[in-house]
């Protein structure tokens, strides 16, 4: 059985950044396992710019951003096994893999980093009435067909959901010569970044229909059109508001789901709000020596945040291996999401064993104006930050100085308060 100090599952931006960080912190025996034929993950099909402003201080396309890390991986001599599927991870960190060259194989890992990314929510999870005609795609699938394979998926397009991929594909389809009739969003606010609404919809005069959804799909063999209706405060369609939009393409951009089948099968505790693992400040899961980062942990809006988070996971894995693969047995305190905060990453902190400041990342449950983010330990206020507006589409990153956490014994809460 082959043995490694660190096995990284996934060769996207999270997996590569974790590998680079672990090598920089002293781990030599590392391997990246990637099911695709090349490194880069989802970035390989994201040919638009806007990546890397935080990490590299310049604007890059997705493939350019991925290449920066792929070059680092190659220069450091970190082995990457592509076309390799991870089938199972046991609680004692035995990783079962399948590859064309070796068949089914078990490898022993002293530590594991989960960096499998996320997948799109499919049509079957949306319960839209109608047949299954040709012309209905998830936005990511259409993106790959257009950007990587050169196909034209349609000429008259409707998009359901205003997630970032859907917004970007509205612009991409327009540039490919298609007409985007509308982007319908169930919620009364967009689930994409403000800059994407401006650059991808407003700049191309594409209407955004808030509090609207698709209530019927017309066509049996090929898509003929969709029916869009307004919804009420309970997201139920309002009778009499239905409008038919003729189209040959419907793109679904209705959310991303962390890819955690391996995590669940391994027995890792999952947060039902994020569908990702529950982790501590070092991004270690409920199983000792198994860490998680990137979109498999919680869905990010910027790849720069993915890389930063993955670097911390790589450092934590290196620390775990160096101390003899022993668990951190210092007392942990919980981090709880309260009023207006949907979840927090991490879910617990070990205040007596902190090496650096602690990042607390979260999303809010709705739109909040003239408010404050308040972090408390019991009745002790650790941080208060005023904000003019908070929206669910933007992930927030709050940094708590480790000096403020020393000696803390009461659980920490994160909440939104009106100013």
Buried (B, 14 or more C-beta within 10 A) or exposed (E): EBEBBBBBBBBBBBBBBBBBBBBBBEBEBBBBBBBBEEBBBBBBBBBBBBBBEEBBEEEBBBBBBBBBBBEBBEEBEBEBBBBBBBEBBBEEBBBBBBBEEEEEBEBBBBBBBBBBBBBBBEBEEBEBEBEEBEBBBBBBBBBBBBBEEEEEBBEBBBBBBBBBBBBBBBBBBBEBEBEBBBBBBBBEBBBBBEEBBEBBBEEEEBEBBBBBBBBBBBBEEEBBBBBBBBBEEEEEBEEEBEEEBEBBBBBBBBBBBBBBEBBEEBBBEBBEBBBBBBBBBBBBBBBBBBBBBBBBBBBBBBBBBBBBBBBBBBBBBBBBBEEEEEEBEEEBBEBBBEBBBBBBBBBBBBBBBBEEEBBBBBBBBEBBEEBBBBBBBEEEEBBEEEBEEBBBBBBBBBEBEBEBBEEBEEBBBBBBBEE
